[in-house]
Amino acid sequence: MAEATILLSRAASIVQLVGVLAFLVASVWLSAVDIVRRRLPNRLLARLTALTLAPLVIGCLIRLFGAGRALALEDLLRMLGGAALLFAFFAVLWSASPRSFGGGDVKVAPLVGGVLGFVSGFWAVIVCAAVAFACAAIWGAVRRGAEPSGNGTEPRTVPFAVCLFAGAWVVILAFPFVVRALAPAA
């Protein structure tokens, strides 16, 4: 029985690793598309979201049959909560100012929020949003500073999905170290 539990746990970890790797591919691909086209095509976004989140969900379902039932449910809830949290926040921003915030950014939010919720929890989603907005502000300031003054053209907007994915990877890579640094010494 213990061997079966170990095998299920390893299988779940491998499947979930596939989801994280799919997120890497999705983040690079969607960032490139956003930079070039200034929009995120619905079909591509839906497919990459499914290819990323499905392995994470499947891994949790595999764990439900093993010893990690409580952790699997917690992972699922964090993933769903992270997706809902970031989607709701971006939907409110978009509805308040649709000209300054793109609909594609709202649609990519469940992908990013779901992965961050799964990997690092709700605080990671909030930190990612803050990093993304800081990145966009810096990018916009640099772009405006590089524009020749008085040319009469309005500077193009910053492709926010790129900043959102950058924020996600900063959080994914840095969050475990930050949590350990802030943890009370035992």
KETI-502103 format. One record per residue: residue in three letters; z, x, y of N, C-alpha, C in turn. Coordinates in steps of 0.05 Angstrom, whole numbers, padded with zeros to 5 digits, always signed. Layout:
<sites>
AlaZXYZXYZXY...
</sites>
This chain:
<sites>
Met+00000+00016-00024+00000+00000+00000+00000+00017+00025Ala+00016+00039+00025+00017+00056+00048-00010+00070+00053Glu-00024+00077+00032-00050+00090+00035-00070+00071+00048Ala-00069+00045+00040-00087+00025+00052-00081+00022+00082Thr-00056+00022+00089-00049+00020+00117-00059+00044+00133Ile-00056+00067+00122-00066+00092+00135-00096+00091+00138Leu-00110+00082+00117-00139+00080+00119-00148+00059+00140Leu-00134+00037+00141-00141+00016+00161-00136+00027+00189Ser-00114+00042+00192-00108+00053+00218-00129+00074+00227Arg-00138+00090+00208-00158+00110+00214-00185+00097+00220Ala-00192+00076+00205-00217+00062+00209-00216+00049+00237Ala-00194+00037+00244-00191+00024+00271-00194+00045+00293Ser-00182+00068+00289-00184+00089+00310-00213+00099+00313Ile-00227+00102+00291-00255+00110+00292-00272+00090+00306Val-00268+00064+00299-00284+00043+00312-00277+00042+00342Gln-00252+00045+00350-00245+00045+00378-00255+00069+00393Leu-00257+00092+00379-00269+00115+00391-00298+00110+00398Val-00312+00096+00380-00339+00088+00386-00341+00072+00411Gly-00322+00054+00415-00321+00038+00440-00317+00055+00465Val-00300+00074+00463-00295+00092+00486-00320+00109+00492Leu-00333+00119+00471-00358+00134+00474-00380+00116+00485Ala-00381+00091+00477-00400+00072+00488-00395+00068+00517Phe-00370+00068+00525-00363+00066+00554-00373+00090+00569Leu-00371+00113+00558-00382+00137+00570-00412+00134+00575Val-00426+00126+00555-00455+00122+00557-00461+00100+00577Ala-00447+00078+00576-00451+00055+00594-00446+00063+00623Ser-00424+00078+00627-00418+00086+00655-00439+00104+00667Val-00449+00123+00651-00470+00141+00661-00496+00125+00666Trp-00504+00109+00647-00529+00093+00648-00528+00074+00672Leu-00507+00058+00674-00505+00038+00695-00502+00052+00723Ser-00489+00075+00724-00487+00089+00749-00515+00098+00758Ala-00530+00109+00740-00557+00118+00747-00574+00095+00756Val-00572+00072+00742-00588+00049+00750-00579+00039+00778Asp-00553+00039+00783-00543+00030+00809-00552+00048+00832Ile-00552+00074+00827-00562+00093+00847-00591+00088+00853Val-00607+00085+00832-00636+00083+00836-00645+00056+00846Arg-00634+00035+00833-00644+00008+00839-00626-00008+00857Arg-00602+00001+00862-00583-00013+00879-00576-00041+00868Arg-00578-00044+00842-00570-00069+00829-00566-00063+00799Leu-00551-00080+00787-00545-00077+00758-00558-00101+00743Pro-00579-00096+00728-00592-00118+00714-00573-00132+00694Asn-00574-00159+00695-00555-00174+00678-00558-00168+00649Arg-00582-00167+00638-00585-00162+00609-00574-00135+00601Leu-00580-00115+00616-00570-00088+00610-00540-00088+00611Leu-00529-00099+00632-00500-00100+00635-00486-00115+00613Ala-00498-00138+00605-00486-00154+00583-00487-00139+00557Arg-00509-00126+00551-00511-00111+00526-00492-00087+00525Leu-00490-00072+00547-00472-00049+00547-00443-00058+00547Thr-00437-00080+00559-00410-00091+00558-00402-00098+00529Ala-00420-00112+00516-00415-00120+00488-00413-00096+00470Leu-00431-00076+00474-00430-00052+00457-00405-00035+00462Thr-00393-00039+00485-00368-00024+00491-00343-00039+00482Leu-00341-00064+00490-00317-00079+00484-00314-00088+00455Ala-00337-00094+00442-00336-00103+00414-00321-00083+00396Pro-00328-00058+00397-00313-00039+00379-00283-00038+00385Leu-00275-00041+00410-00247-00041+00417-00233-00066+00405Val-00246-00089+00407-00235-00113+00395-00235-00111+00365Ile-00256-00102+00353-00257-00099+00324-00235-00080+00314Gly-00231-00058+00328-00209-00040+00321-00182-00054+00321Cys-00178-00070+00342-00153-00085+00343-00150-00105+00320Leu-00172-00118+00313-00172-00137+00291-00166-00122+00264Ile-00177-00098+00261-00172-00083+00237-00142-00076+00236Arg-00131-00068+00259-00102-00061+00260-00084-00086+00254Leu-00094-00109+00259-00078-00133+00254-00072-00136+00224Phe-00090-00125+00207-00086-00127+00178-00069-00103+00168Gly-00064-00084+00185-00048-00061+00177-00019-00063+00187Ala-00007-00041+00191+00021-00040+00199+00025-00044+00229Gly+00004-00040+00245+00006-00041+00274+00000-00068+00286Arg+00009-00090+00274+00002-00117+00284+00012-00121+00312Ala+00036-00114+00319+00046-00119+00346+00031-00102+00367Leu+00025-00077+00360+00010-00060+00378-00019-00070+00381Ala-00031-00080+00360-00058-00090+00362-00059-00114+00381Leu-00040-00132+00379-00039-00155+00397-00034-00146+00425Glu-00017-00126+00429-00012-00116+00456-00037-00103+00467Asp-00052-00088+00451-00077-00076+00460-00097-00097+00468Leu-00100-00118+00452-00118-00140+00458-00110-00154+00484Leu-00085-00159+00488-00076-00172+00512-00080-00155+00537Arg-00075-00129+00534-00079-00111+00557-00109-00110+00564Met-00126-00109+00543-00155-00108+00548-00164-00134+00562Leu-00156-00157+00552-00164-00182+00564-00152-00185+00592Gly-00127-00176+00595-00114-00178+00621-00127-00159+00642Gly-00134-00135+00633-00147-00116+00651-00175-00126+00660Ala-00190-00138+00641-00216-00149+00648-00213-00172+00667Ala-00194-00190+00662-00190-00213+00680-00180-00205+00707Leu-00162-00186+00708-00150-00177+00733-00171-00165+00752Leu-00187-00146+00741-00207-00133+00758-00229-00153+00766Phe-00237-00170+00747-00258-00190+00753-00248-00209+00775Ala-00224-00219+00773-00213-00238+00793-00212-00225+00820Phe-00202-00200+00821-00200-00186+00846-00227-00182+00859Phe-00247-00173+00844-00273-00169+00855-00287-00195+00862Ala-00282-00216+00847-00294-00242+00853-00283-00252+00880Val-00258-00248+00885-00246-00256+00910-00259-00240+00933Leu-00261-00214+00929-00274-00197+00950-00303-00205+00955Trp-00317-00211+00934-00345-00219+00936-00348-00246+00950Ser-00331-00265+00943-00332-00291+00956-00324-00289+00985Ala-00307-00271+00992-00299-00268+01020-00320-00254+01037Ser-00335-00236+01025-00355-00221+01039-00378-00213+01021Pro-00396-00232+01014-00417-00226+00995-00437-00206+01004Arg-00439-00201+01030-00459-00182+01040-00448-00153+01038Ser-00422-00150+01037-00411-00123+01036-00402-00115+01008Phe-00404-00133+00989-00395-00128+00961-00414-00141+00943Gly-00426-00126+00924-00447-00137+00907-00438-00153+00884Gly-00455-00172+00876-00449-00189+00853-00449-00172+00827Gly-00465-00151+00826-00465-00134+00802-00438-00120+00799Asp-00425-00114+00821-00399-00101+00820-00378-00120+00808Val-00381-00146+00814-00364-00166+00803-00369-00168+00773Lys-00395-00167+00765-00401-00170+00736-00394-00146+00720Val-00393-00122+00732-00385-00098+00717-00355-00096+00715Ala-00340-00111+00731-00311-00109+00731-00298-00115+00704Pro-00306-00135+00689-00293-00140+00663-00297-00116+00644Leu-00320-00103+00645-00324-00080+00628-00304-00058+00635Val-00303-00051+00660-00285-00029+00668-00256-00037+00665Gly-00249-00061+00673-00221-00070+00671-00212-00073+00642Gly-00230-00082+00624-00224-00084+00596-00218-00057+00583Val-00235-00038+00589-00231-00011+00577-00206+00001+00588Leu-00202-00001+00614-00178+00011+00626-00153-00003+00616Gly-00154-00029+00614-00131-00043+00603-00124-00034+00575Phe-00145-00031+00559-00141-00022+00531-00130+00006+00530Val-00142+00024+00545-00135+00053+00543-00109+00059+00556Ser-00104+00047+00580-00081+00056+00596-00063+00034+00607Gly-00072+00009+00606-00055-00013+00616-00062-00022+00644Phe-00047-00042+00654-00053-00055+00679-00051-00036+00703Trp-00032-00018+00703-00030+00000+00726-00056+00017+00729Ala-00068+00023+00706-00092+00039+00707-00115+00024+00721Val-00115-00002+00718-00136-00019+00731-00132-00018+00761Ile-00107-00021+00769-00101-00020+00798-00107+00007+00810Val-00099+00028+00797-00105+00055+00806-00135+00060+00807Cys-00149+00051+00787-00178+00054+00787-00191+00041+00811Ala-00183+00017+00817-00194+00003+00841-00189+00018+00866Ala-00164+00029+00869-00157+00045+00893-00174+00070+00894Val-00178+00084+00872-00194+00108+00872-00223+00101+00878Ala-00233+00079+00867-00261+00071+00872-00266+00065+00902Phe-00247+00051+00914-00250+00044+00943-00248+00070+00960Ala-00231+00088+00952-00229+00114+00967-00255+00129+00964Cys-00265+00130+00940-00291+00144+00934-00313+00132+00951Ala-00315+00105+00952-00336+00092+00967-00332+00097+00997Ala-00308+00098+01007-00303+00103+01035-00312+00132+01043Ile-00305+00150+01026-00312+00178+01031-00343+00181+01029Trp-00355+00169+01009-00384+00171+01006-00398+00158+01030Gly-00388+00135+01039-00400+00122+01062-00397+00138+01087Ala-00373+00151+01091-00369+00168+01115-00387+00192+01115Val-00390+00204+01092-00408+00227+01089-00437+00219+01095Arg-00444+00196+01084-00472+00187+01088-00477+00181+01117Arg-00458+00168+01131-00461+00162+01159-00462+00188+01176Gly-00446+00207+01168-00446+00233+01182-00471+00248+01179Ala-00485+00244+01156-00510+00258+01151-00534+00244+01163Glu-00531+00219+01171-00553+00204+01184-00557+00215+01212Pro-00582+00219+01220-00588+00227+01248-00580+00204+01266Ser-00566+00211+01288-00556+00191+01306-00579+00179+01322Gly-00577+00153+01327-00596+00139+01344-00623+00133+01331Asn-00625+00134+01305-00651+00129+01292-00656+00099+01289Gly-00636+00082+01295-00640+00054+01295-00639+00041+01267Thr-00635+00057+01247-00634+00045+01220-00604+00043+01211Glu-00599+00022+01197-00572+00018+01187-00569+00034+01161Pro-00547+00048+01158-00544+00064+01133-00543+00046+01109Arg-00554+00055+01088-00554+00039+01063-00526+00039+01052Thr-00521+00018+01036-00494+00015+01025-00490+00035+01002Val-00465+00039+00997-00457+00057+00975-00459+00042+00949Pro-00472+00053+00928-00472+00040+00902-00444+00040+00889Phe-00430+00017+00893-00402+00016+00886-00396+00020+00856Ala-00414+00011+00839-00409+00014+00810-00405+00044+00803Val-00419+00061+00817-00416+00090+00812-00387+00098+00818Cys-00377+00089+00841-00350+00095+00849-00329+00083+00830Leu-00335+00059+00820-00318+00045+00801-00316+00061+00775Phe-00339+00069+00765-00339+00085+00740-00326+00112+00744Ala-00330+00124+00767-00316+00150+00773-00286+00146+00773Gly-00277+00124+00786-00249+00118+00786-00238+00113+00759Ala-00254+00099+00742-00245+00094+00714-00241+00120+00699Trp-00260+00138+00702-00258+00164+00686-00236+00181+00697Val-00231+00181+00723-00208+00196+00735-00182+00185+00722Val-00180+00158+00721-00156+00146+00710-00154+00152+00680Ile-00175+00149+00665-00174+00153+00636-00166+00182+00630Leu-00177+00201+00645-00171+00229+00640-00144+00238+00651Ala-00136+00227+00674-00111+00236+00687-00087+00220+00681Phe-00090+00194+00674-00067+00176+00671-00047+00186+00650Pro-00055+00195+00627-00035+00204+00608-00017+00227+00619Phe-00029+00245+00635-00014+00267+00646+00005+00257+00668Val-00004+00238+00684+00013+00226+00705+00037+00212+00693Val+00032+00196+00672+00053+00181+00659+00074+00200+00647Arg+00065+00221+00634+00084+00241+00623+00100+00254+00645Ala+00087+00260+00667+00100+00274+00689+00121+00256+00702Leu+00116+00230+00703+00135+00212+00716+00157+00201+00696Ala+00153+00206+00671+00172+00196+00651+00199+00211+00655Pro+00221+00196+00651+00247+00210+00653+00251+00229+00631Ala+00263+00252+00637+00268+00272+00617+00289+00262+00597Ala+00284+00268+00572+00302+00258+00551+00321+00280+00543
</sites>
